[in-house]
Amino acid sequence: MSVFASKGYDDHEAVLFYNDATSGLKAIIAVHDTTLGPSLGGTRMWPYASDDEALEDVLRLSRGMTFKSALAGLNLGGGKSVIIANSHKDKSEALFKAFGKAVDSLNGQYIAAEDVGIGVSDLEIARQVTPHISGISEGNVGNPSPATAWGVFNGLKAAVHYRLKRENLSGLTVAVQGLGQVGYGLCRHLKDAGAELVVADIYDQSVNRAVQELGAKAVSVKDILSQDVDVLAPCALGAILNDDTIPTLKAKVVAGAANNQLAESKHGAMLKNRNILYAPDYAINAGGIIIISHEGPRFDRQSAMDQVAGIYDTALRIFERADQDNRPTAEVADLLAMERIASVKAKKAESAKMKLTG
């Protein structure tokens, strides 16, 4: 597939492919937009079925990071990286040092953080060869997953308040697809708030833990999306809201941590037509990047988490404007993000013009 012809290309500033035969590293780094600042985004380690699949994923994810940072009010651009490998058996010190060298070659244009299959210890190895790594113990933030889960929880609460007119989650039924660090963290918040959990994951160990620790009901991966629940929280991989799955949904709200949940933009309209309130993924899963933006020697975790909780208000703003404009929530989230980027671009252009004219 031609990169430029890819559906997810969307005028990326840079797409780089890395191969290191010694360590086995095969990686792609995508930098979508740096208007607001250096691109920051997680590194995903996944055994993609093909290089084309990996390319599509990294392009969609990096674009999402641009919009995520813009909507969260951060001075950061959007980027992402993927390592084509199995996180359960292919990790090595040599591989992550090779990845660090790849990140370093961009001279700060891209800053790597955690994502699916990558932990703090992995990135600390990469940090040995590049300073362009975030979300590690050195910056006092550590694993940003708890902040992401906290943000999703607040976005979910906003959606429940707006669509179901409920002030609390007690007795609410929530189906959670995916029990990784963020998905399980979300489950803990939901359980503490009194919600009833239905869960599924490709790893039986994760499901058993949720059943034993949180009293969750386990269902198969193929059945989780169609559960008769109040809220569906997708917290695994993307493109799960599509032509096949949307007609089967029984939930009135979709609010989860997974990136790129809509397979295509038309699926936001399909959800709206079914009167299902969709909390745009990058609007409510921005907690990780928000807390990383506070990274540094003066890091104040409480202040950072308070800003993450502000995702509640961001979500309400999207829902209200979507109703006002009679548009899908995903379109409105994109519009709000693009408005901020366009404003900054205009200011930069004006500043450059003034310098030229003296």
C-alpha positions in Angstrom: 0.0 0.0 0.0 1.2 3.5 -0.8 1.5 5.6 2.4 0.0 8.6 0.6 -3.0 6.6 -0.6 -3.7 5.2 2.8 -7.1 6.2 4.3 -5.4 7.4 7.4 -2.7 9.5 5.8 -4.5 12.8 6.2 -1.5 15.0 5.4 0.9 13.6 8.0 4.1 15.6 8.4 6.2 12.4 8.6 5.9 8.6 8.5 9.1 6.7 9.2 9.8 3.0 9.0 12.6 1.4 11.1 14.2 -2.0 10.8 17.0 -3.3 13.0 18.0 -6.8 12.0 20.2 -7.4 15.1 17.4 -6.7 17.7 14.5 -7.7 15.5 12.9 -4.3 15.7 10.3 -3.4 13.1 8.6 -0.2 13.9 6.7 2.7 12.4 6.6 6.2 13.8 4.0 8.6 12.5 4.0 12.4 13.2 0.7 13.9 12.2 0.8 17.6 13.2 3.1 19.7 15.3 1.2 23.0 15.1 0.6 23.1 18.8 4.0 21.7 19.8 6.1 18.5 19.6 4.1 15.4 18.8 3.5 13.1 21.8 1.9 9.7 21.7 2.2 6.2 23.0 4.1 3.2 21.6 1.9 0.2 20.8 3.5 -3.3 20.6 1.2 -5.6 18.7 1.6 -8.7 16.4 -0.1 -7.1 13.4 -1.3 -9.5 10.7 0.4 -7.4 8.1 2.5 -4.3 7.6 -0.5 -2.6 6.0 -2.5 -3.2 9.1 0.2 -1.7 11.3 0.5 1.3 9.0 -3.3 2.0 9.1 -3.2 1.7 12.9 -0.4 4.1 13.5 -1.8 6.7 11.0 -5.2 6.6 12.7 -3.7 6.8 16.1 -1.4 9.7 15.4 -4.2 11.7 13.9 -6.2 11.0 17.0 -3.4 12.2 19.2 -3.4 15.6 17.4 -7.1 16.0 18.1 -6.8 14.7 21.6 -4.1 17.2 22.6 -6.0 20.0 20.9 -9.3 19.3 22.6 -7.6 18.9 26.0 -6.0 22.4 25.6 -2.4 21.1 25.6 0.5 22.6 23.7 1.4 19.3 22.1 1.0 17.8 18.6 0.0 14.4 17.5 2.2 11.4 16.9 2.3 7.6 17.5 4.5 4.6 17.1 3.9 0.9 16.7 6.3 -2.0 17.2 5.3 -5.0 15.1 5.9 -7.8 17.7 4.3 -9.9 20.4 4.6 -8.1 23.8 4.3 -11.4 25.6 7.4 -13.0 24.0 9.4 -10.6 21.8 10.6 -8.0 24.3 14.4 -7.5 24.8 16.8 -4.8 26.0 18.3 -4.7 22.5 14.9 -4.1 20.9 14.0 -1.2 23.1 17.4 0.4 22.7 17.0 0.2 19.0 13.6 1.7 19.3 15.1 4.5 21.4 17.6 5.2 18.7 14.7 5.4 16.2 12.9 8.0 18.4 16.1 9.9 18.9 16.6 10.3 15.2 13.6 12.6 15.1 15.4 15.2 17.4 12.4 15.8 19.6 9.8 16.0 16.8 8.2 12.9 18.4 8.1 12.0 22.1 7.2 8.4 23.0 5.0 7.2 25.9 3.2 4.0 26.8 0.4 2.3 25.0 -0.9 -1.3 24.5 1.8 -3.8 25.2 4.4 -1.3 26.5 5.2 -0.6 30.2 7.3 1.9 32.1 10.3 -0.5 32.4 10.3 -0.9 28.6 10.5 2.8 28.0 13.1 3.3 30.6 15.4 1.1 28.5 14.7 3.3 25.5 15.4 6.3 27.7 19.0 5.2 28.0 19.6 6.3 24.4 17.2 9.2 23.9 15.7 12.0 26.1 12.5 12.0 24.1 10.6 9.6 26.3 7.7 10.5 28.7 5.7 8.7 31.3 8.6 7.1 33.2 9.7 7.4 36.8 12.3 10.0 36.0 9.6 12.6 35.2 7.7 11.7 38.4 4.6 10.7 36.4 5.3 7.0 36.0 2.6 4.9 34.4 -0.1 7.2 33.0 -2.7 4.5 32.7 -4.4 5.4 36.1 -4.9 8.9 34.8 -6.3 7.6 31.5 -8.8 5.4 33.5 -9.8 8.3 35.7 -10.4 10.5 32.7 -12.6 7.8 31.0 -14.5 7.4 34.2 -15.3 11.1 34.3 -16.2 11.1 30.6 -18.5 8.1 31.2 -20.2 9.9 34.1 -20.8 12.9 31.9 -22.4 10.8 29.3 -24.6 9.0 31.8 -25.7 12.4 33.3 -26.5 13.8 29.8 -28.2 10.8 28.3 -29.7 8.9 31.2 -30.3 11.9 33.5 -28.5 10.2 36.4 -26.4 11.9 39.0 -24.7 8.7 40.2 -23.7 5.3 38.8 -25.2 3.1 41.6 -27.0 0.1 40.0 -25.9 1.1 36.5 -24.8 -1.8 34.2 -21.6 -1.4 32.2 -20.1 -3.8 29.7 -16.3 -3.4 29.6 -14.5 -4.8 26.6 -10.8 -5.2 27.4 -9.2 -5.5 30.8 -5.7 -4.1 30.3 -4.3 -1.5 32.6 -6.8 1.2 31.6 -9.8 -1.1 31.3 -9.2 -2.7 34.6 -8.6 0.7 36.2 -12.0 1.9 34.8 -13.6 -1.2 36.3 -12.3 -0.4 39.7 -13.8 3.1 39.5 -17.1 1.8 38.3 -17.2 -0.8 41.0 -16.5 1.8 43.7 -19.3 3.9 42.3 -21.8 1.1 42.6 -22.0 0.0 39.0 -22.6 -3.6 37.9 -19.9 -5.0 35.6 -20.0 -7.3 32.6 -16.5 -8.0 31.2 -14.6 -9.7 28.4 -11.0 -10.0 27.4 -8.9 -12.3 25.2 -6.9 -13.3 28.3 -8.7 -15.6 30.7 -6.5 -14.5 33.6 -7.7 -10.9 33.3 -11.3 -12.0 33.2 -10.9 -14.2 36.2 -9.3 -11.4 38.2 -12.3 -9.1 37.5 -14.7 -11.8 38.5 -12.9 -12.6 41.7 -11.9 -9.0 42.8 -14.8 -6.9 41.4 -17.7 -9.4 41.3 -18.0 -8.9 37.5 -20.0 -11.2 35.2 -17.9 -12.7 32.5 -19.1 -13.1 28.9 -17.3 -14.1 25.7 -15.4 -11.6 23.6 -17.8 -12.1 20.7 -20.9 -11.3 22.9 -19.6 -8.4 25.0 -20.7 -5.6 22.5 -24.3 -6.8 22.3 -25.0 -7.1 26.1 -28.2 -5.6 27.4 -26.6 -2.9 29.6 -26.8 0.8 30.2 -23.3 1.6 29.0 -20.7 -0.1 26.7 -17.1 0.8 27.5 -14.8 -0.4 24.7 -11.3 -0.6 26.2 -9.4 -2.8 23.7 -8.4 -2.1 20.1 -10.2 0.2 17.6 -12.7 0.0 14.8 -15.2 -2.0 16.9 -18.1 0.3 16.1 -18.9 -0.6 12.5 -21.7 -1.8 10.1 -21.9 -5.2 11.7 -21.7 -4.3 15.4 -23.7 -1.0 15.7 -27.1 -2.7 14.8 -26.5 -5.2 17.7 -25.8 -2.6 20.4 -28.3 -2.4 23.3 -26.5 0.1 25.4 -27.7 3.7 25.4 -24.2 5.1 26.0 -20.9 4.2 24.5 -17.9 5.6 26.5 -14.6 3.8 26.7 -10.9 4.0 26.5 -10.1 2.4 23.2 -8.7 4.6 20.4 -10.4 5.0 17.1 -13.6 3.1 18.1 -15.4 4.2 15.0 -14.4 2.1 12.0 -15.4 5.0 9.7 -16.7 8.5 10.2 -20.2 7.5 9.1 -20.5 5.3 12.1 -20.8 8.3 14.4 -24.0 9.2 12.5 -25.2 5.6 12.7 -24.9 5.8 16.5 -26.8 9.1 16.6 -29.6 7.7 14.4 -30.0 4.9 16.9 -30.2 7.4 19.8 -27.0 6.0 21.3 -24.8 8.7 22.9 -21.2 8.3 21.9 -18.5 9.9 24.0 -15.7 10.5 21.4 -12.8 8.3 22.4 -10.0 10.8 22.2 -12.0 13.4 24.2 -12.4 11.1 27.2 -9.2 9.0 27.1 -6.9 12.1 27.2 -6.0 11.6 30.9 -2.7 10.0 30.1 -1.5 12.7 27.9 -2.8 15.4 30.3 -0.8 14.0 33.3 2.3 13.6 31.1 2.0 17.3 30.2 2.6 18.0 33.9 5.8 16.0 33.9 8.9 17.5 35.5 10.6 18.2 38.9 7.6 20.2 40.2 5.1 17.6 39.3 1.9 17.8 41.4 -0.1 14.7 41.0 -3.3 16.1 42.6 -3.2 19.1 40.3 -2.7 16.9 37.3 -5.6 14.6 38.3 -7.9 17.6 38.9 -7.2 18.6 35.3 -8.0 15.1 34.1 -11.3 15.2 35.9 -12.1 18.3 33.8 -12.8 15.8 31.0 -16.3 15.7 32.4 -16.9 19.3 31.4 -15.2 18.7 28.0 -17.6 15.8 27.3 -20.6 17.9 28.3 -19.5 20.7 26.0 -19.4 18.2 23.1 -22.8 16.7 23.9 -24.4 20.1 24.2 -23.0 21.4 20.9 -23.9 18.2 19.1 -27.5 18.6 20.1 -27.4 22.3 19.3 -26.0 21.7 15.8 -27.8 18.4 15.2 -24.5 16.6 14.4 -22.9 13.4 15.6 -20.7 13.9 18.7 -17.6 12.6 16.9 -18.0 15.4 14.2 -18.3 18.0 16.9 -15.2 16.8 18.8 -13.2 17.0 15.5 -14.6 20.4 14.8 -13.6 21.8 18.2 -10.1 20.4 17.9 -9.7 21.7 14.3 -10.9 25.2 15.4 -8.1 25.4 18.0 -5.4 24.2 15.6 -6.6 26.6 12.9 -6.6 29.5 15.4 -3.0 28.7 16.4 -1.9 28.4 12.7 -3.4 31.7 11.9 -1.6 33.4 14.8 1.7 31.8 13.8 1.3 33.0 10.2 0.5 36.5 11.3 3.5 36.5 13.6 5.8 35.3 10.8 4.3 38.0 8.4 5.0 40.7 11.0 8.7 39.6 11.3 9.1 39.7 7.5 7.7 43.1 7.2 9.7 44.4 10.1 
